[in-house]
Amino acid sequence: MYGSSRNKRREEYQSMVKDKVAEAEWKYLDVNKHWQQMKNIMMETAQLTHGLSKGPCRHKETWWWNEEAADTVREKRKYENWKKIKNDRGIKGVQEE
């Protein structure tokens, strides 16, 4: 179901781009103007066939973060630091012997 809708949009996009490219005036364009015209055709067609998004996500992927999560991360970091210090002392003791 999802795939067939996607395929239909892709085919519609490809067909529309081919038609617009065929209709476009390409004579006497330098490379930059040619590229810009092709880019405009592709962008306009994509907007027509797929639409526009509403913009970036408003909650920036941190909506789940709260004080409990922050405390857990702080405790984990403290433990990791303690473990590192403990291991460093053990290694120094072995090296001195």
Secondary structure, 3 states (H helix, E strand, C coil): CHHHHHHHHHHHHHHHHHHHHHHCCCCCCCHHHHHHHHHHHHHHHHHHHHCCCCCCCCCCCCCCCCHHHHHHHHHHHHHHHHHHHHHHHHHHHHHHC
